[in-house]
Amino acid sequence: MGRTHCARLAEEGADVIAIDLPGSQELPHTAATVEQHGRRCVRACADVRDAAALTEAIDTGVRMLGRLDIVVANAGVYDGLAPSCELTEDSWRRALDVNLTGAWHTVKAGAAHLLDGGSVIIISSTNGLKGTAHTAHYTASKHAVVGLARTAANELGPQGIRVNTVHPGAVSTGMILNPAVIARLRPDLEHPTVEDAAEALAARTLLPVPWVEAVDISNAVVFLASDEARYITGTQLVVDAGLTQKA
């Protein structure tokens, strides 16, 4: 989704600071996509758990581009799924460190550069609005970023800066469409396929689709970053094909 966010923002006229883990193979592709839209892309490697490295990456990008108007906290992990009482300490810490502390680091480092009209967007999840089995660590972290966003909205609002969360349902990325998650979706099958997973996921939504595409989330990001959303702050925008509303 991160690459798609960059592409859509570039398509709308934004230069981009793209940050990924050290050793990322995605950054060159992301930069090329941004540049195809005629915009500049500053690439940097930093782990969102490392506040100093992340801050340096953002500060450097702002110096190169001249200003910062939009912050998108997108980094997240969804792994180590298990019943709450069987979760490992490592799985719990990793989810909270990346999904929550990483989002806080991103907001903290980015908001320092924002001026009146700035927009902060944190990518949460439908698990930030409801619980599901075997995801206590992920669900706790995604609920927590809603609290982070609501608090930041109160703190930054007087400066004219908006803060919101976006809540995707299942998205057709590797976070969902991987063997471990597919097996969990179809425990009745010995070797389930993506098509088998699609059948299970489609049964959970109101609209007749199993998942949304990354660009659907990016479109929500672009909207919240735009002047069309100038009076929207402290809210949760859900893009889930009706997953959270299915009876």
Solvent accessible surface area in square Angstrom, and as a share of the most:
residue,aa,sasa,rsa
1,M,58,0.26
2,G,26,0.25
3,R,97,0.35
4,T,33,0.19
5,H,6,0.03
6,C,19,0.11
7,A,17,0.13
8,R,42,0.15
9,L,19,0.10
10,A,2,0.01
11,E,97,0.43
12,E,109,0.49
13,G,39,0.38
14,A,26,0.21
15,D,39,0.20
16,V,12,0.07
17,I,34,0.17
18,A,5,0.04
19,I,54,0.28
20,D,45,0.23
21,L,93,0.46
22,P,88,0.56
23,G,63,0.61
24,S,25,0.16
25,Q,144,0.64
26,E,81,0.36
27,L,12,0.06
28,P,67,0.42
29,H,103,0.46
30,T,8,0.05
31,A,4,0.03
32,A,46,0.35
33,T,32,0.19
34,V,0,0.00
35,E,97,0.43
36,Q,146,0.65
37,H,77,0.34
38,G,62,0.59
39,R,84,0.31
40,R,129,0.47
41,C,19,0.11
42,V,15,0.08
43,R,126,0.46
44,A,22,0.17
45,C,70,0.42
46,A,4,0.03
47,D,30,0.16
48,V,22,0.12
49,R,99,0.36
50,D,67,0.35
51,A,44,0.34
52,A,78,0.60
53,A,34,0.26
54,L,3,0.02
55,T,51,0.30
56,E,117,0.53
57,A,10,0.07
58,I,11,0.05
59,D,41,0.21
60,T,46,0.27
61,G,0,0.00
62,V,18,0.10
63,R,174,0.64
64,M,119,0.53
65,L,27,0.13
66,G,61,0.59
67,R,163,0.60
68,L,27,0.13
69,D,60,0.31
70,I,45,0.23
71,V,10,0.06
72,V,38,0.22
73,A,7,0.05
74,N,43,0.22
75,A,50,0.39
76,G,26,0.25
77,V,21,0.12
78,Y,34,0.13
79,D,58,0.30
80,G,39,0.37
81,L,44,0.22
82,A,21,0.16
83,P,50,0.31
84,S,72,0.47
85,C,137,0.82
86,E,117,0.53
87,L,30,0.15
88,T,81,0.47
89,E,113,0.51
90,D,109,0.56
91,S,17,0.11
92,W,102,0.36
93,R,130,0.47
94,R,91,0.33
95,A,3,0.02
96,L,34,0.17
97,D,58,0.30
98,V,13,0.07
99,N,2,0.01
100,L,46,0.23
101,T,45,0.26
102,G,2,0.02
103,A,7,0.06
104,W,115,0.40
105,H,19,0.08
106,T,16,0.09
107,V,9,0.05
108,K,125,0.53
109,A,8,0.06
110,G,0,0.00
111,A,17,0.13
112,A,89,0.69
113,H,54,0.24
114,L,10,0.05
115,L,138,0.69
116,D,121,0.62
117,G,52,0.50
118,G,2,0.02
119,S,0,0.00
120,V,0,0.00
121,I,0,0.00
122,I,1,0.01
123,I,9,0.04
124,S,4,0.02
125,S,9,0.06
126,T,9,0.05
127,N,16,0.08
128,G,4,0.04
129,L,72,0.36
130,K,71,0.30
131,G,54,0.52
132,T,56,0.32
133,A,72,0.55
134,H,74,0.33
135,T,1,0.01
136,A,31,0.24
137,H,2,0.01
138,Y,17,0.06
139,T,17,0.10
140,A,38,0.29
141,S,0,0.00
142,K,10,0.04
143,H,80,0.36
144,A,34,0.26
145,V,0,0.00
146,V,9,0.05
147,G,36,0.34
148,L,35,0.17
149,A,3,0.02
150,R,125,0.46
151,T,74,0.43
152,A,7,0.05
153,A,11,0.08
154,N,116,0.60
155,E,113,0.50
156,L,24,0.12
157,G,33,0.32
158,P,120,0.75
159,Q,100,0.45
160,G,27,0.26
161,I,1,0.01
162,R,19,0.07
163,V,0,0.00
164,N,0,0.00
165,T,0,0.00
166,V,0,0.00
167,H,0,0.00
168,P,8,0.05
169,G,13,0.12
170,A,12,0.10
171,V,8,0.05
172,S,32,0.21
173,T,38,0.22
174,G,55,0.53
175,M,71,0.32
176,I,28,0.14
177,L,45,0.22
178,N,37,0.19
179,P,117,0.73
180,A,78,0.60
181,V,7,0.04
182,I,12,0.06
183,A,48,0.37
184,R,76,0.28
185,L,17,0.08
186,R,37,0.14
187,P,112,0.70
188,D,99,0.51
189,L,67,0.33
190,E,151,0.68
191,H,151,0.67
192,P,29,0.18
193,T,66,0.38
194,V,60,0.34
195,E,126,0.56
196,D,32,0.17
197,A,0,0.00
198,A,21,0.16
199,E,115,0.51
200,A,20,0.16
201,L,8,0.04
202,A,38,0.30
203,A,71,0.55
204,R,114,0.41
205,T,9,0.05
206,L,100,0.50
207,L,104,0.52
208,P,128,0.81
209,V,56,0.32
210,P,32,0.20
211,W,46,0.16
212,V,17,0.10
213,E,83,0.37
214,A,17,0.13
215,V,61,0.35
216,D,53,0.27
217,I,0,0.00
218,S,0,0.00
219,N,64,0.33
220,A,9,0.07
221,V,0,0.00
222,V,19,0.11
223,F,79,0.33
224,L,2,0.01
225,A,18,0.14
226,S,29,0.19
227,D,119,0.62
228,E,135,0.60
229,A,0,0.00
230,R,153,0.56
231,Y,177,0.67
232,I,55,0.28
233,T,59,0.34
234,G,24,0.23
235,T,57,0.33
236,Q,52,0.23
237,L,58,0.29
238,V,55,0.31
239,V,31,0.18
240,D,14,0.07
241,A,13,0.10
242,G,14,0.14
243,L,30,0.15
244,T,34,0.20
245,Q,132,0.59
246,K,86,0.36
247,A,140,1.08
